């Protein structure tokens, strides 16, 4: 399936901003199952952009510098991407969680896509005894890894309420866990906490899901903004497999990966510094349209 993605971020400042320097992680990365066909970044009214290095995780980073006073700033990211990704199917011969954990600990892959980088707590996803105990109900060491992963994702989907009013962008996983409510970021971070506690490499994914569902299918939760879900490293043969606890499904043809990191802090779509006085208003809109829907 081919998709056109339009991601618009608008900042309105109470008074003129004299200087801004931002990191943009808006260009989808290369990853198995997806191919970026075209990409454009439009900054209005003005700004200098140049490539930058991802400090952690996997991301295409662009540095934006605004050096003229502005009261409004619009960042428009336009992608065309092809997704050809099958739905995983658990098999009786899949490695167990214990085997995956053992293999991950023995890995000597130092790259940003290696399992070792995602085994341990990270700045925004700490160890948590309560979350670990909750997730352990699905993560028995002798259980096949894919079977366990989707079971946990589906239980989180059933037992947690998707509620944008329940949390903020910096709410820690424990608070969302106690409320049994939050948004996709919270549910992904809760699942990652439990997976890492069980010794499994788990990564945080920032990306998109299609806005318009196929005929006869329900609209996925999180389709109006950037979405977040989880990658589980399932051993050397299966590699990284995606699960979406917000919707209780596998990552497949409806999911587009923008960036991968240890947690949200590694791969926030936009972060940086702004020099100015007064408040700011932020508006974000996302549209992910399959080309067949555009043609129709």
Beta strands, then each sheet from edge to edge (+ up, - down):
strand 1: 2-17
strand 2: 19-27
strand 3: 34-44
strand 4: 48-52
strand 5: 60-66
strand 6: 70-83
strand 7: 161-162
strand 8: 181-182
strand 9: 202-209
strand 10: 227-233
strand 11: 240-244
strand 12: 249-250
strand 13: 255-261
strand 14: 270-275
strand 15: 280-290
sheet 1: 3+ 6- 1+ 15-
sheet 2: 4+ 5- 2+ 14-
sheet 3: 7+ 8+
sheet 4: 12+ 11- 10+ 9- 13+
end
